[in-house]
Amino acid sequence: MITSATSRHTTYGLIQLHPNGTIQKVNEEGKRLLLSQENETNYLFHRIKNKEIKTKLHECFMGRSNEFIVNIDSQPYFFLFHRTFKEQRLKQIHIYMFNIHSLQSSYDQNNWNNHLLSSIGEMAAGIAHEVRNPLTSVKGFLQLMGQSYKEEYSQIAQSELERAIHILNDLMSVTKPEFAQEQRTTFNLCFEIESVLLLFQNQLYQIHVNKNFQNESALIVGRKDQIKKALFNLIKNAIEAMTDGGTLILEQFEDARYIHLNISDTGIGIPKNKLRLLGTPFFSLKEDGKGMGLAQVFNAIQTNHGKIRVTSEEGKGTTFLLSFSKTIKHSDSFLGGNGMINTVDSKVELSNFLSDNLDFYTKEWVQYLEKSKNYLVSLLRENGDEDAFAEFGNPIMKLVAQNIIELKMEDIMDVARERGVKSAKTEFPIHLAWELFQSSRGIIWNAIRAFYNESNNTLTTDEFFALERSVNDIIDLYIDSYTAYFVNYKEELLKSHRETVDELSVPIIPLADKICILPIVGNVDTFRARKIREKTLIRVKEIKAQQLIIDISGVPFVDTAVVNHLFKIVKGIKLLGCSTILTGISAEIADTMIELGIEIDNELTTKSDLQQALQEIQQFSNKK
């Protein structure tokens, strides 16, 4: 049973809920704003008549938000979602609804006089200061001209009058912008930022510019020259705020409705008590500033239906946050208003449809493979994947169902990593995996077509292409991640195998005390030669060898780069106090050495073969 919570002069809506979402109490304003006519259920989401509010309240129940603003009957309302806990358990939920205009009117009734007088006084002082200076000069020169006429006095007086007129014109351009308005057009925001930055090349030599543009092709609608002039003034102010150098940060990103641009500096910052005055004509923190630049910035952004906010901290810097409405081209995936809510509802239903029918379409997919790509079915059976698909369903279709409402990249990549590494371990050919992915894409779109044929949902052209992009982005992310993890595992495995082979291919064998042999067998490329050099020097150092025999009779061919590596081994070994005997030099290698101009000196002894070197070492040992 719902009870009404009424009070005198109630200006806000209030609903009290049980944690399970059933309505316990509601006042008359809450009923009017939120609930449909009485029916058999007290469950909140079955009673809400506004789809946008239903979606946003769902976000609140999910813990993603505690407040939001929506329009009801052309009036903006602020919704506050509040949870009450008792002994760490959720006891009640209260939803408050406030008319923003009423709140503002109430606040203004109490504070309008002080603010109005303050604003008028500040503006009047600015106007008086800026206009008084040139008029004082004119008055002085007129007095001088009364005593003795000089053309120079007349020119200066005229110049000062023009200055006063220019100041008043600046003020008029802010207060009466419709006098000179250009046509609205669609243009690229990031391109205009780049063109403005080019104008400051000479001033940026001690300032680091950090650009982070999420979508460089983002388009906005507005009066391009007005907005470009506003960007110029903001960037100019940011640079001038960093007299000793710093960082200028330009960030562009977007959400469902707006393209946002943040312009930040690491300069001197703005005192908190001065922030509210920014954009007021004739208010400036510069000694020689007139305060018209920021006034024109605020005017340009607001008259182009944009939003502008400022945050600042003294000694750390200032950030101007600009927001522009998206063009239709950039809003097709976020249709706004009821259209967007309808799209969201449609996606929820589609997600449920794909989840509920996962087994059916998985079987249809396997039947297609058995009929058209039987060789893939055989591989799936060998790897045990066929049984897994029968139990858990097509993994890509499952991911689409889980991510079509909200993309969760980490979850998709986790599944891709697991399957990509498994396929790499079981030697599943990647080109056949791609065939499976494309066949999965086809069956997913068959399921989506069936959903829209069987349901009452319809799509406009824009909504269809937005859905197409959303679904294919999920599938492509999975395929790209799978491929990356598959290839990465293979590369790591190959690297590990090569390191093992490299270890085995440098067998330094001790023959006697302080004497060892390095037999090199097989083809030697530059990579292997470098590894032999590195490991030989380390091993010689470890065993404290005094003589090393390098036998290359088992090497069929050695190019010039490899010969260079071999003689680098000789030089390195000598630095370690070890002499070298090189055996098994073929005629081809000897010819290469001649071409390179390598001469045999006391660093290296050569023998025709390994047997000769061993005999001489034995004879030398016997003499000792």
C-alpha positions, 0 to 999 in steps of 0.5 A: 500500500502506497502512502502519501507524504504531504506537507504544506507548500511542498516544492519538491517531489519525494519517493521513498522506496524499499531496497527491492524497488517497491514504492513505500511513500510518495508525495503529490509532486512526486506522483505528478512528476514521475508515476503513471496512473495507479495500477496493480503494481507498486514496483517503481520501474513498472510505474515510471512514465518517462523512459529517460528517467527510467534509464537514468534511475536504473544507472543509479540503482546500479551504483553508477550515479547518484544524481542527474538532470532531465526535462519534464514539461520543458522544465529542468529537474534535478534528481537526487538518489539517496541510500539510507543504511542501518548496521551496514545494510541498505534500509531505504532509498529516497528519490528527491526531485527539485525544479531547478528554476524554482531553486534558482528563483528562491536563491535569486530572491534572497541574493539578487540585490547584492549580486546585481549591485556588485556586478553593476559596480564592478562593470561601471568601475571598469568602464569608467577606468577605461574610458576616463583615461582617453577622455582626460587626455582629450580634455588636456589637449583641448585646453592646450589648444585654447592657449596655442594651436598645434596640429600635434595636439589635435592628432593626439586628441583624435587618437584618444577619442578613437580609443574611447570609441573602440572600447565602447564598440568592444563592449557593444560587441559583447552585449549586442552580438547580433549586430555582426553575426556570421553564418553557422557552419560545420567545421573541424574543431581540432583542425582550427586548434592546430591553425591557431597554434601555428600563430604562436610558434614564436612564443612556444619555444619555452613551452611544451605543448601536450595534445591529446585528441580523442577524435581528430575528425570531430565536427561541431556546428557554429560560427567558425570565426567567432569560435576560432577567435575565442580559441585564440584568446584562450591559448594566448592567455594560457601562454602569457600566464606561463612567463617562465615556461610550462606546459600547455595541455589541449585535450579533446574528447566526447560523450553522447551529446557533446564534444569537449575541449579542455585548454589548460596551463601550468601558469600562475593561476587565478585567485578563487575570489576572482574566478566568478568575475571572469568574462565580465567586461573590463575585469582583467588580472593583467596590468594593461588588460581591458578585460574584453578578451575573456568577455568576448570568449564567454560570449562567443561560446555561449552564443554558439550554444556551447558551455564554458567553465573555469577551474584554477588554483593559484601557483598551479594553473588554470583550465578552461573547459568548453563543450559543444553540441555534436553535429547530426553526423556525430550524434547518430549513435547517440540519438538524444531525447526519446530516440536515444532511450528507444535505442537503449531499450532496443539494445537491452531487448536485443541483448536478452534475445541473443542470450536467450537464444545462444544455444539455438544459434550455436547449433545452427552455426555448428550445422553450417560448419558441418555442411560447408567447412567440415575440415574445421569441425574435425579440428574443433573435435580434436581440440575439444572445442566442439563440446565446449561450444555445445556447453557454453555457446558460441563465444563471440555471440556471447560477447556481443550479447554481454557488451552491446549495451555497454562495451567492456574492453577488459572482459573481451580481451580476457576471453580473447587471451584465454582462447588465443593462447590455448589455440597457440598451444594446441597448434590451431592454425590461425587462418582457420581461426579467422574462418571461424570468426567470420562464420560467427559474424554471419550467424550473429547478424542472422540472429539480429535480423531475426530479432528485428523481424520477430519484434516490434522494434524498428530502426532508422537508417542512422540507428542501423549503421550505429548498431552495425558499428557497435556489433562489428566493433565488439567482434573486431576487438575480439579478433584483433586481441585473439590474433595479438595473443596468439602471435605473441605466444608463438613469438615467445615460444620461438624465442625460447626455442632459439635461446635453447638452440643458442645455448646448445650451439656454443659447446665450449669443451674443456680438454685439459687444465686451462685449455678448451675447444669450441667446435662450430657446426652448421650455418652461421648467420649474423644473429648466431655469430653475435650469440657465439661471441657473447657466450664464448667471452662469458664462458672463457671468463668463467673457466679462466681458460688460457687457450681456446681452439675454435674449429670451424671445419663444420661450417659450410659457408661464412659471409663477411659479416660473420668473419668480422664477428669471429675475429671480434671473438679473438680480440675479446678473448685476448683481452681476457688473457686467453690465446686462440687457435683457429682450425678448419679454415676452408678455401672460401673462408680464406678468400673472404679474409683476404677480401676483408684485408684481415691479417693473421698476427700474434693474436691468432694461431691457425692450424689446418685441422683440429687434429694438428692443433691437438697434437701440437698442444700434446707435444708442448705439454710433454716437453713441460 
